[in-house]
Amino acid sequence: MNTTVNVNLAGQHFYFDQAAKVKLEVYFEDIKSYFTDESFLQELMTDVEARIAELLNDIIVDPQQVVTIHHIEKVMEVMGEANSFKIDDDKAQNKTEIKAVRKLFRDPDDRFLGGVASGVSHYFSLQVKWVRLIWLLLGLFSWGGFSILYIALWVFVPLAKTTSEKFMMKGQAINLSNLEKKIKEEFDEVADQIKNADYQKAKRKIKSKTARFFNAVAEILVFIFHLLLKLLGIVMVIAAWISLFIIFTLMFSIGLHEVFDIALGTPYWPPIDIGHTGVSIWQTAFVGLVLAAVPIIYVFLIGRFFITKNSIGGTATHLILLSVWLFAVLLSIFLGFRFADGTVNFL
């Protein structure tokens, strides 16, 4: 029976069985033996640990679940073997290449106003200078309309913080080969900045002052936008609650009237007979109330999202609500046709 040990990866704790721990340690040693340049090996290992921690979080379901050798093998399949990264060995690299996923993030490394433009440029594989120019022109000629869109993207699009998110932002596969390239590029950038220290210093100074001004303005606008969203969310939630209360009160009243009418034998609501099927008015009213209630529920969910940033519901919730609403739509169409051809008779 394998013993269980606590392993720390990038500040996250995992429970490993002994075999999985040994295999991961061997994997790390293989990487260290291949990437011998100490100047960036430590940063590479930090990124590798962070990526492995992210992969394990995706693989294991329960935080208390024990990581097995099978889990480590799946991680290695995604990351790639250390010996597959020889310069002339493209086939070996392609074996471990996983299809890259491209997602929209804000770029923290090339940002002027929140990193939105640079993030969009990565997403559509465009040069950032053209994206910024397009945003500027659209903002000027749309009377600020696209400026509001920019602020909305700033609010809702997440910042790429982790190595994995930065790779997904650029549509790159997250494996050892790309991690190595990334760190080498970062070291080359640092070396270039040292060589051009005076130029870089002046450039940063100008950009810093300009960026600080626009960032201050943008932060105020973002704060106002957040505040307006919360206020709108509060209004939407209150309006939804009131509307739902009215709907269910009306439904209860109609049903109660029919119960009393049947009990007293003095029909208050004339029954509706749809093709002699005996459909009553409260059933017809129920269809109309469902048609109104489902959109109102979504108004409530969206309003709550604006206030708390909580999810507006899972897939099952949306499927159930959509199914109920579509059924009510079909039933209302059926009733409409019956009314139109005169087969619905008030007796």
Backbone hydrogen bonds in HBPLUS format (Angstrom, degrees):
<---DONOR---> <-ACCEPTOR-->    atom                        ^
c    i                          cat <-CA-CA->   ^        H-A-AA   ^      H-
h    n   atom  resd res      DA  || num        DHA   H-A  angle D-A-AA Bond
n    s   type  num  typ     dist DA aas  dist angle  dist       angle   num
A0018-GLN N   A0003-THR O   2.97 MM  15  5.61 128.9  2.23 156.8 170.9     1
A0005-VAL N   A0016-PHE O   2.74 MM  11  5.31 162.4  1.77 158.2 163.9     2
A0016-PHE N   A0005-VAL O   2.83 MM  11  5.31 164.0  1.86 163.2 164.6     3
A0007-VAL N   A0014-PHE O   2.80 MM   7  5.25 171.1  1.81 160.0 162.8     4
A0014-PHE N   A0007-VAL O   2.85 MM   7  5.25 154.7  1.92 150.4 159.0     5
A0009-LEU N   A0012-GLN O   2.77 MM   3  5.16 166.1  1.79 155.2 156.9     6
A0012-GLN N   A0009-LEU O   2.92 MM   3  5.16 159.0  1.97 112.0 119.0     7
A0067-VAL N   A0015-TYR O   2.58 MM  52  5.96 166.8  1.60 162.4 164.3     8
A0017-ASP N   A0067-VAL O   3.09 MM  50  6.30 156.6  2.14 169.7 162.4     9
A0021-LYS N   A0017-ASP O   3.06 MM   4  6.35 158.4  2.11 157.0 163.8    10
A0022-VAL N   A0018-GLN O   3.00 MM   4  6.24 160.4  2.03 152.0 156.7    11
A0023-LYS N   A0019-ALA O   3.03 MM   4  6.24 160.9  2.06 146.7 151.9    12
A0024-LEU N   A0020-ALA O   2.97 MM   4  6.16 157.0  2.02 147.6 153.7    13
A0025-GLU N   A0021-LYS O   2.95 MM   4  6.17 157.2  2.01 148.1 154.5    14
A0026-VAL N   A0022-VAL O   2.94 MM   4  6.20 156.8  2.00 150.8 156.9    15
A0027-TYR N   A0023-LYS O   2.96 MM   4  6.17 150.7  2.05 141.7 150.1    16
A0028-PHE N   A0024-LEU O   2.92 MM   4  6.23 156.1  1.98 150.0 155.9    17
A0029-GLU N   A0025-GLU O   2.96 MM   4  6.22 157.0  2.02 146.7 153.1    18
A0030-ASP N   A0026-VAL O   2.92 MM   4  6.17 150.8  2.01 146.6 154.4    19
A0031-ILE N   A0027-TYR O   3.09 MM   4  6.40 155.8  2.15 147.0 153.0    20
A0032-LYS N   A0028-PHE O   2.96 MM   4  6.26 162.7  1.99 152.1 156.7    21
A0033-SER N   A0029-GLU O   2.90 MM   4  6.06 148.4  2.00 145.2 153.7    22
A0034-TYR N   A0030-ASP O   3.11 MM   4  6.31 138.0  2.30 140.7 150.8    23
A0034-TYR N   A0031-ILE O   3.16 MM   3  5.26 130.6  2.42  96.9 109.8    24
A0035-PHE N   A0031-ILE O   2.89 MM   4  6.05 177.4  1.89 165.9 165.5    25
A0040-PHE N   A0037-ASP O   3.39 MM   3  6.28 153.9  2.46 119.7 123.2    26
A0041-LEU N   A0037-ASP O   3.12 MM   4  5.98 127.6  2.40 143.0 157.2    27
A0044-LEU N   A0040-PHE O   2.95 MM   4  6.13 156.1  2.01 149.5 157.1    28
A0045-MET N   A0041-LEU O   2.88 MM   4  6.13 161.6  1.92 154.8 158.7    29
A0046-THR N   A0042-GLN O   3.03 MM   4  6.27 149.2  2.12 142.1 150.7    30
A0047-ASP N   A0043-GLU O   3.01 MM   4  6.31 158.1  2.06 149.5 154.3    31
A0048-VAL N   A0044-LEU O   2.83 MM   4  6.10 156.1  1.89 151.2 159.0    32
A0049-GLU N   A0045-MET O   2.87 MM   4  6.02 164.3  1.89 148.3 152.0    33
A0050-ALA N   A0046-THR O   3.03 MM   4  6.23 158.5  2.07 143.5 149.7    34
A0051-ARG N   A0047-ASP O   2.90 MM   4  6.10 157.3  1.95 147.9 154.1    35
A0052-ILE N   A0048-VAL O   2.89 MM   4  6.12 161.1  1.93 153.3 158.5    36
A0053-ALA N   A0049-GLU O   2.90 MM   4  6.10 156.5  1.96 149.0 155.6    37
A0054-GLU N   A0050-ALA O   3.04 MM   4  6.32 152.7  2.12 143.6 150.6    38
A0055-LEU N   A0051-ARG O   2.95 MM   4  6.25 157.6  2.00 149.7 155.9    39
A0056-LEU N   A0052-ILE O   2.88 MM   4  6.12 159.5  1.93 151.6 156.9    40
A0057-ASN N   A0053-ALA O   2.98 MM   4  6.18 152.0  2.06 144.1 151.8    41
A0058-ASP N   A0054-GLU O   3.08 MM   4  6.38 140.2  2.24 140.5 150.9    42
A0058-ASP N   A0055-LEU O   3.10 MM   3  5.08 124.4  2.42  92.8 107.1    43
A0059-ILE N   A0055-LEU O   2.94 MM   4  6.21 142.3  2.08 143.5 154.6    44
A0060-ILE N   A0056-LEU O   2.89 MM   4  5.93 173.7  1.90 159.1 159.3    45
A0065-GLN N   A0062-ASP O   2.75 MM   3  5.08 161.9  1.78 117.6 123.5    46
A0071-HIS N   A0068-THR O   3.08 MM   3  5.33 123.0  2.42 100.9 114.0    47
A0072-ILE N   A0068-THR O   3.24 MM   4  6.68 156.0  2.30 148.2 154.4    48
A0073-GLU N   A0069-ILE O   2.99 MM   4  6.23 151.8  2.07 144.7 152.2    49
A0074-LYS N   A0070-HIS O   3.11 MM   4  6.40 149.9  2.21 143.9 151.3    50
A0075-VAL N   A0071-HIS O   3.02 MM   4  6.34 151.5  2.10 146.6 154.6    51
A0076-MET N   A0072-ILE O   2.88 MM   4  6.14 159.7  1.92 151.1 156.3    52
A0077-GLU N   A0073-GLU O   2.95 MM   4  6.13 141.5  2.10 139.0 149.5    53
A0078-VAL N   A0074-LYS O   3.25 MM   4  6.55 146.1  2.37 140.3 147.5    54
A0078-VAL N   A0075-VAL O   3.11 MM   3  5.27 123.3  2.45  98.1 111.6    55
A0079-MET N   A0075-VAL O   2.88 MM   4  6.14 169.8  1.89 157.9 160.8    56
A0080-GLY N   A0076-MET O   2.73 MM   4  5.40 156.3  1.79 139.0 146.2    57
A0176-LEU N   A0079-MET O   3.06 MM  97  5.69 167.7  2.08 147.7 146.5    58
A0084-SER N   A0081-GLU O   3.17 MM   3  5.46 162.5  2.20 110.4 114.2    59
A0089-ASP N   A0086-LYS O   3.10 MM   3  5.30 165.3  2.13 113.6 116.8    60
A0093-GLN N   A0089-ASP O   3.36 MM   4  6.68 153.0  2.44 142.6 149.8    61
A0094-ASN N   A0090-ASP O   2.94 MM   4  6.20 155.1  2.01 150.2 156.9    62
A0095-LYS N   A0091-LYS O   3.21 MM   4  6.45 137.7  2.39 143.2 153.0    63
A0096-THR N   A0093-GLN O   3.11 MM   3  5.60 137.2  2.30 108.5 118.7    64
A0097-GLU N   A0094-ASN O   3.24 MM   3  4.83 152.6  2.32  91.6  99.7    65
A0103-LYS N   A0168-MET O   3.00 MM  65  5.57 153.5  2.07 119.8 126.1    66
A0106-ARG N   A0158-PRO O   2.86 MM  52  6.09 159.0  1.90 145.7 151.3    67
A0160-ALA N   A0106-ARG O   2.99 MM  54  5.86 175.0  1.99 158.1 156.4    68
A0107-ASP N   A0115-GLY O   3.05 MM   8  4.65 154.2  2.12 127.8 122.6    69
A0119-GLY N   A0115-GLY O   3.04 MM   4  6.01 147.7  2.15 134.4 143.6    70
A0120-VAL N   A0116-VAL O   2.86 MM   4  6.15 158.5  1.91 156.3 162.0    71
A0121-SER N   A0117-ALA O   2.90 MM   4  6.12 152.8  1.97 145.6 153.7    72
A0122-HIS N   A0118-SER O   3.04 MM   4  6.30 150.9  2.13 143.3 149.9    73
A0123-TYR N   A0119-GLY O   3.04 MM   4  6.29 156.0  2.10 144.7 151.6    74
A0124-PHE N   A0120-VAL O   3.01 MM   4  6.26 155.1  2.08 153.0 157.9    75
A0125-SER N   A0121-SER O   2.85 MM   4  5.58 103.4  2.45 132.8 149.1    76
A0126-LEU N   A0121-SER O   2.78 MM   5  4.67 161.2  1.82 138.4 144.0    77
A0125-SER N   A0122-HIS O   3.30 MM   3  4.90 156.4  2.35  93.8 100.6    78
A0130-TRP N   A0127-GLN O   3.16 MM   3  5.69 129.8  2.43 110.0 121.1    79
A0131-VAL N   A0127-GLN O   3.28 MM   4  6.64 156.5  2.34 149.3 156.2    80
A0132-ARG N   A0128-VAL O   2.91 MM   4  6.14 162.5  1.94 154.8 158.8    81
A0133-LEU N   A0129-LYS O   3.04 MM   4  6.20 152.7  2.12 137.1 144.8    82
A0134-ILE N   A0130-TRP O   2.89 MM   4  6.08 158.3  1.94 147.2 153.0    83
A0135-TRP N   A0131-VAL O   2.92 MM   4  6.17 161.6  1.95 151.2 155.9    84
A0136-LEU N   A0132-ARG O   2.97 MM   4  6.17 157.5  2.02 145.9 152.0    85
A0137-LEU N   A0133-LEU O   2.96 MM   4  6.22 165.6  1.98 153.8 156.8    86
A0138-LEU N   A0134-ILE O   2.85 MM   4  5.99 167.6  1.86 155.4 159.5    87
A0139-GLY N   A0135-TRP O   2.83 MM   4  5.91 151.2  1.91 144.0 152.4    88
A0140-LEU N   A0136-LEU O   3.03 MM   4  6.27 146.9  2.14 143.8 152.2    89
A0141-PHE N   A0137-LEU O   2.92 MM   4  6.11 167.2  1.94 157.1 160.1    90
A0142-SER N   A0138-LEU O   2.97 MM   4  5.69 122.2  2.32 138.3 148.0    91
A0144-GLY N   A0139-GLY O   3.15 MM   5  5.06 152.4  2.23 153.2 156.6    92
A0145-GLY N   A0142-SER O   3.05 MM   3  5.20 162.1  2.08 108.3 114.0    93
A0148-ILE N   A0144-GLY O   3.13 MM   4  6.45 146.4  2.25 147.7 154.5    94
A0149-LEU N   A0145-GLY O   3.23 MM   4  6.61 150.6  2.32 137.8 145.9    95
A0150-TYR N   A0146-PHE O   2.87 MM   4  6.06 150.3  1.95 139.3 147.1    96
A0151-ILE N   A0147-SER O   3.00 MM   4  6.28 158.1  2.05 145.4 150.4    97
A0152-ALA N   A0148-ILE O   2.88 MM   4  6.14 153.1  1.95 145.8 153.9    98
A0153-LEU N   A0149-LEU O   2.91 MM   4  6.21 155.4  1.97 149.9 155.8    99
A0154-TRP N   A0150-TYR O   2.91 MM   4  6.18 151.7  1.99 145.2 153.9   100
A0155-VAL N   A0151-ILE O   2.92 MM   4  6.21 145.1  2.05 144.7 153.8   101
A0156-PHE N   A0152-ALA O   2.91 MM   4  6.13 166.7  1.93 155.4 158.2   102
A0157-VAL N   A0153-LEU O   2.81 MM   4  5.27 158.0  1.86 140.7 146.6   103
A0166-LYS N   A0162-THR O   3.07 MM   4  6.39 151.8  2.15 147.4 155.1   104
A0167-PHE N   A0163-THR O   3.01 MM   4  6.32 151.2  2.10 150.0 157.7   105
A0168-MET N   A0164-SER O   2.90 MM   4  6.18 161.1  1.94 151.6 157.0   106
A0169-MET N   A0165-GLU O   2.85 MM   4  5.97 147.2  1.96 141.2 150.5   107
A0170-LYS N   A0166-LYS O   3.30 MM   4  6.49 141.2  2.46 134.3 142.4   108
A0170-LYS N   A0167-PHE O   3.12 MM   3  5.24 127.2  2.41  97.3 110.3   109
A0171-GLY N   A0167-PHE O   2.92 MM   4  6.03 107.1  2.46 136.1 155.1   110
A0172-GLN N   A0167-PHE O   2.86 MM   5  4.99 173.0  1.87 145.2 144.4   111
A0171-GLY N   A0168-MET O   3.14 MM   3  4.81 152.0  2.22  93.8 102.4   112
A0179-LEU N   A0175-ASN O   2.96 MM   4  6.16 155.8  2.02 154.4 162.3   113
A0180-GLU N   A0176-LEU O   2.88 MM   4  6.05 158.5  1.92 151.7 156.7   114
A0181-LYS N   A0177-SER O   3.06 MM   4  6.36 160.4  2.10 146.4 151.6   115
A0182-LYS N   A0178-ASN O   2.88 MM   4  6.02 159.5  1.92 146.7 152.4   116
A0183-ILE N   A0179-LEU O   3.08 MM   4  6.30 164.6  2.11 151.4 154.2   117
A0184-LYS N   A0180-GLU O   3.00 MM   4  6.20 161.0  2.04 152.4 157.9   118
A0185-GLU N   A0181-LYS O   2.89 MM   4  6.07 156.9  1.94 150.1 156.6   119
A0186-GLU N   A0182-LYS O   2.97 MM   4  6.26 151.9  2.05 145.2 153.1   120
A0187-PHE N   A0183-ILE O   2.97 MM   4  6.25 155.4  2.03 147.8 153.8   121
A0188-ASP N   A0184-LYS O   2.89 MM   4  6.14 152.6  1.96 146.9 155.0   122
A0189-GLU N   A0185-GLU O   2.87 MM   4  6.11 152.4  1.95 147.1 154.6   123
A0190-VAL N   A0186-GLU O   3.02 MM   4  6.28 155.3  2.08 145.1 151.4   124
A0191-ALA N   A0187-PHE O   2.97 MM   4  6.21 156.6  2.03 145.2 151.5   125
A0192-ASP N   A0188-ASP O   2.92 MM   4  6.19 156.5  1.97 148.6 154.7   126
A0193-GLN N   A0189-GLU O   2.92 MM   4  6.15 153.8  1.99 147.0 154.4   127
A0194-ILE N   A0190-VAL O   3.00 MM   4  6.26 147.0  2.11 145.5 154.1   128
A0195-LYS N   A0191-ALA O   3.07 MM   4  6.36 154.9  2.13 146.4 152.9   129
A0196-ASN N   A0192-ASP O   2.98 MM   4  6.21 148.8  2.08 145.9 154.3   130
A0200-GLN N   A0196-ASN O   2.84 MM   4  5.94 168.3  1.86 162.2 166.2   131
A0201-LYS N   A0197-ALA O   2.83 MM   4  5.90 150.5  1.92 144.1 152.8   132
A0202-ALA N   A0198-ASP O   3.02 MM   4  6.27 162.5  2.05 149.7 153.1   133
A0203-LYS N   A0199-TYR O   2.89 MM   4  6.07 161.6  1.92 151.0 156.9   134
A0204-ARG N   A0200-GLN O   2.81 MM   4  5.93 160.9  1.84 147.6 152.9   135
A0205-LYS N   A0201-LYS O   2.95 MM   4  6.09 149.5  2.04 141.5 150.3   136
A0206-ILE N   A0202-ALA O   3.05 MM   4  6.32 162.7  2.08 151.7 154.5   137
A0207-LYS N   A0203-LYS O   2.94 MM   4  6.10 170.0  1.95 152.3 155.6   138
A0208-SER N   A0204-ARG O   2.66 MM   4  5.60 148.2  1.76 141.4 151.1   139
A0209-LYS N   A0205-LYS O   3.12 MM   4  6.30 162.4  2.15 146.1 149.0   140
A0210-THR N   A0206-ILE O   3.13 MM   4  6.35 170.8  2.14 153.0 155.7   141
A0211-ALA N   A0207-LYS O   2.72 MM   4  5.73 161.1  1.76 148.1 154.8   142
A0212-ARG N   A0208-SER O   2.80 MM   4  5.85 154.2  1.86 144.6 151.8   143
A0213-PHE N   A0209-LYS O   3.18 MM   4  6.40 159.0  2.23 144.8 149.3   144
A0214-PHE N   A0210-THR O   3.06 MM   4  6.37 174.8  2.06 158.3 158.4   145
A0215-ASN N   A0211-ALA O   2.68 MM   4  5.67 153.4  1.74 148.4 157.3   146
A0216-ALA N   A0212-ARG O   2.90 MM   4  5.97 151.7  1.98 140.9 148.0   147
A0217-VAL N   A0213-PHE O   3.05 MM   4  6.41 161.8  2.09 151.2 155.7   148
A0218-ALA N   A0214-PHE O   2.76 MM   4  5.91 161.6  1.80 147.4 153.6   149
A0219-GLU N   A0215-ASN O   2.74 MM   4  5.85 154.8  1.80 147.0 153.6   150
A0220-ILE N   A0216-ALA O   3.12 MM   4  6.34 152.5  2.20 143.1 149.7   151
A0221-LEU N   A0217-VAL O   2.98 MM   4  6.32 159.1  2.03 149.2 155.2   152
A0222-VAL N   A0218-ALA O   2.73 MM   4  5.96 156.7  1.78 151.7 158.8   153
A0223-PHE N   A0219-GLU O   2.87 MM   4  6.01 155.4  1.93 142.0 148.7   154
A0224-ILE N   A0220-ILE O   2.92 MM   4  6.20 160.5  1.95 149.2 154.4   155
A0225-PHE N   A0221-LEU O   2.80 MM   4  6.00 155.0  1.86 145.9 153.7   156
A0226-HIS N   A0222-VAL O   2.79 MM   4  6.05 160.5  1.83 151.3 156.0   157
A0227-LEU N   A0223-PHE O   2.88 MM   4  6.12 160.7  1.92 148.9 154.5   158
A0228-LEU N   A0224-ILE O   2.81 MM   4  6.06 161.7  1.85 152.1 156.9   159
A0229-LEU N   A0225-PHE O   2.88 MM   4  6.09 154.7  1.94 148.2 155.6   160
A0230-LYS N   A0226-HIS O   2.93 MM   4  6.22 157.6  1.98 150.7 156.4   161
A0231-LEU N   A0227-LEU O   2.91 MM   4  6.20 160.9  1.95 151.3 156.8   162
A0232-LEU N   A0228-LEU O   2.79 MM   4  5.98 159.8  1.83 147.9 154.2   163
A0233-GLY N   A0229-LEU O   2.74 MM   4  5.95 151.9  1.82 145.0 153.8   164
A0234-ILE N   A0230-LYS O   2.86 MM   4  6.16 153.7  1.93 149.2 155.6   165
A0235-VAL N   A0231-LEU O   3.00 MM   4  6.29 163.3  2.03 151.2 155.2   166
A0236-MET N   A0232-LEU O   2.86 MM   4  6.09 159.5  1.91 150.6 156.6   167
A0237-VAL N   A0233-GLY O   2.88 MM   4  6.07 159.5  1.92 150.7 155.9   168
A0238-ILE N   A0234-ILE O   2.96 MM   4  6.15 169.1  1.98 153.6 156.5   169
A0239-ALA N   A0235-VAL O   2.87 MM   4  5.98 165.7  1.89 150.5 155.3   170
A0240-ALA N   A0236-MET O   2.87 MM   4  5.94 152.4  1.95 142.4 150.4   171
A0241-TRP N   A0237-VAL O   2.93 MM   4  6.15 162.0  1.96 151.1 155.6   172
A0242-ILE N   A0238-ILE O   2.97 MM   4  6.22 165.8  1.99 154.3 158.0   173
A0243-SER N   A0239-ALA O   2.92 MM   4  6.04 162.2  1.95 146.4 151.9   174
A0244-LEU N   A0240-ALA O   2.83 MM   4  6.00 164.7  1.85 153.5 157.8   175
A0245-PHE N   A0241-TRP O   2.89 MM   4  6.03 154.3  1.95 145.5 153.1   176
A0246-ILE N   A0242-ILE O   2.95 MM   4  6.23 157.9  2.00 149.4 155.0   177
A0247-ILE N   A0243-SER O   2.90 MM   4  6.14 160.2  1.93 150.1 156.0   178
A0248-PHE N   A0244-LEU O   2.90 MM   4  6.08 173.3  1.90 155.0 156.3   179
A0249-THR N   A0245-PHE O   2.90 MM   4  5.93 150.7  1.98 143.2 152.2   180
A0250-LEU N   A0246-ILE O   2.86 MM   4  5.99 158.0  1.91 147.2 153.2   181
A0251-MET N   A0247-ILE O   2.88 MM   4  6.15 156.8  1.93 147.8 154.8   182
A0252-PHE N   A0248-PHE O   2.86 MM   4  5.97 159.2  1.91 142.5 148.3   183
A0253-SER N   A0249-THR O   2.86 MM   4  6.04 153.6  1.93 145.4 153.1   184
A0254-ILE N   A0250-LEU O   2.95 MM   4  6.20 160.4  1.99 150.8 155.1   185
A0255-GLY N   A0251-MET O   3.01 MM   4  6.23 166.6  2.03 150.4 154.2   186
A0256-LEU N   A0252-PHE O   2.81 MM   4  5.95 153.8  1.87 146.3 154.3   187
A0257-HIS N   A0253-SER O   2.87 MM   4  6.05 157.3  1.92 148.6 154.3   188
A0258-GLU N   A0254-ILE O   3.10 MM   4  6.37 158.5  2.15 147.1 152.4   189
A0259-VAL N   A0255-GLY O   3.02 MM   4  6.28 152.7  2.09 145.1 152.7   190
A0260-PHE N   A0256-LEU O   2.99 MM   4  6.28 165.4  2.02 154.2 156.9   191
A0261-ASP N   A0257-HIS O   2.82 MM   4  6.02 154.5  1.88 148.4 156.6   192
A0262-ILE N   A0258-GLU O   2.91 MM   4  6.10 158.5  1.96 147.8 152.6   193
A0263-ALA N   A0259-VAL O   2.94 MM   4  6.15 159.1  1.98 147.0 153.4   194
A0264-LEU N   A0260-PHE O   2.78 MM   4  5.87 158.5  1.82 151.9 156.9   195
A0265-GLY N   A0261-ASP O   2.80 MM   4  5.60 127.2  2.08 134.4 147.5   196
A0273-ASP N   A0345-ASN O   3.41 MM  72  5.71 170.4  2.42 146.7 149.4   197
A0345-ASN N   A0273-ASP O   3.45 MM  72  5.71 166.3  2.47 137.9 138.3   198
A0277-THR N   A0274-ILE O   3.02 MM   3  5.40 131.8  2.26 106.8 118.8   199
A0275-GLY N   A0343-THR O   3.26 MM  68  5.48 170.8  2.27 140.5 139.3   200
A0283-GLN N   A0280-SER O   3.18 MM   3  5.43 127.9  2.47  99.9 112.7   201
A0284-THR N   A0280-SER O   3.16 MM   4  6.55 155.1  2.22 147.2 154.3   202
A0285-ALA N   A0281-ILE O   2.77 MM   4  5.98 158.8  1.81 148.6 155.1   203
A0286-PHE N   A0282-TRP O   2.87 MM   4  5.93 142.8  2.01 132.9 143.0   204
A0287-VAL N   A0283-GLN O   3.29 MM   4  6.63 147.6  2.40 141.8 147.7   205
A0288-GLY N   A0284-THR O   3.39 MM   4  6.81 161.3  2.43 148.0 151.5   206
A0289-LEU N   A0285-ALA O   2.87 MM   4  6.13 155.0  1.93 153.3 161.1   207
A0290-VAL N   A0286-PHE O   2.92 MM   4  6.13 154.2  1.99 149.0 155.1   208
A0291-LEU N   A0287-VAL O   3.06 MM   4  6.33 158.4  2.11 149.2 155.0   209
A0292-ALA N   A0288-GLY O   3.21 MM   4  6.50 142.4  2.35 139.3 148.4   210
A0293-ALA N   A0289-LEU O   2.75 MM   4  5.89 152.2  1.82 147.7 156.8   211
A0294-VAL N   A0290-VAL O   3.17 MM   4  6.13 172.4  2.18 155.9 154.4   212
A0296-ILE N   A0292-ALA O   3.36 MM   4  6.50 153.7  2.44 142.4 150.0   213
A0297-ILE N   A0293-ALA O   2.84 MM   4  6.13 147.3  1.95 152.3 161.9   214
A0298-TYR N   A0294-VAL O   3.14 MM   4  6.52 151.2  2.23 148.7 156.1   215
A0299-VAL N   A0295-PRO O   2.94 MM   4  6.31 145.8  2.06 143.0 153.1   216
A0300-PHE N   A0296-ILE O   2.97 MM   4  6.32 152.8  2.05 147.2 153.9   217
A0301-LEU N   A0297-ILE O   2.92 MM   4  6.26 158.0  1.97 148.2 154.0   218
A0302-ILE N   A0298-TYR O   2.89 MM   4  6.02 165.6  1.91 152.2 155.5   219
A0303-GLY N   A0299-VAL O   2.94 MM   4  6.02 157.7  1.99 144.0 150.9   220
A0304-ARG N   A0300-PHE O   2.86 MM   4  6.09 156.1  1.91 149.9 156.6   221
A0305-PHE N   A0301-LEU O   2.96 MM   4  6.19 147.2  2.07 140.1 149.4   222
A0306-PHE N   A0302-ILE O   2.98 MM   4  6.32 152.4  2.06 149.2 155.8   223
A0307-ILE N   A0303-GLY O   3.17 MM   4  6.46 142.8  2.32 141.1 150.8   224
A0308-THR N   A0304-ARG O   2.83 MM   4  5.97 175.9  1.84 161.6 162.3   225
A0309-LYS N   A0305-PHE O   2.73 MM   4  4.46 143.0  1.87 124.9 133.7   226
A0318-HIS N   A0314-GLY O   3.18 MM   4  6.55 163.3  2.21 154.1 157.7   227
A0319-LEU N   A0315-THR O   2.92 MM   4  6.13 159.5  1.96 153.1 159.2   228
A0320-ILE N   A0316-ALA O   2.96 MM   4  6.13 161.4  1.99 151.2 155.7   229
A0321-LEU N   A0317-THR O   3.01 MM   4  6.21 173.1  2.02 155.0 156.9   230
A0322-LEU N   A0318-HIS O   2.85 MM   4  5.88 162.5  1.88 147.5 153.4   231
A0323-SER N   A0319-LEU O   2.86 MM   4  5.90 155.4  1.92 143.1 150.3   232
A0324-VAL N   A0320-ILE O   2.95 MM   4  6.16 166.1  1.97 154.2 157.5   233
A0325-TRP N   A0321-LEU O   2.95 MM   4  6.10 162.4  1.98 148.7 154.0   234
A0326-LEU N   A0322-LEU O   2.86 MM   4  5.99 163.0  1.89 150.1 154.8   235
A0327-PHE N   A0323-SER O   2.94 MM   4  6.08 155.4  2.00 147.0 153.9   236
A0328-ALA N   A0324-VAL O   2.99 MM   4  6.25 153.2  2.07 144.3 151.7   237
A0329-VAL N   A0325-TRP O   2.87 MM   4  6.19 148.3  1.97 145.6 155.2   238
A0330-LEU N   A0326-LEU O   2.92 MM   4  6.19 164.4  1.95 152.1 155.0   239
A0331-LEU N   A0327-PHE O   2.93 MM   4  6.13 158.1  1.97 146.8 153.4   240
A0332-SER N   A0328-ALA O   2.87 MM   4  6.00 151.9  1.95 143.8 151.5   241
A0333-ILE N   A0329-VAL O   2.93 MM   4  6.21 150.3  2.02 147.7 155.9   242
A0334-PHE N   A0330-LEU O   2.96 MM   4  6.24 156.7  2.02 146.0 152.4   243
A0335-LEU N   A0331-LEU O   2.93 MM   4  6.22 159.5  1.98 147.7 152.8   244
A0336-GLY N   A0332-SER O   2.84 MM   4  6.02 150.8  1.92 141.7 150.4   245
A0337-PHE N   A0333-ILE O   2.97 MM   4  6.29 157.5  2.02 153.0 157.2   246
A0338-ARG N   A0334-PHE O   3.07 MM   4  6.35 155.2  2.14 146.2 153.4   247
A0339-PHE N   A0335-LEU O   2.86 MM   4  6.14 156.9  1.92 151.5 157.6   248
A0340-ALA N   A0336-GLY O   2.94 MM   4  6.12 155.0  2.00 144.1 151.5   249
A0341-ASP N   A0337-PHE O   3.01 MM   4  6.29 154.3  2.08 150.6 155.3   250
A0343-THR N   A0338-ARG O   2.98 MM   5  5.21 138.0  2.16 154.2 155.8   251
A0342-GLY N   A0339-PHE O   3.24 MM   3  5.19 156.3  2.30  99.6 106.4   252
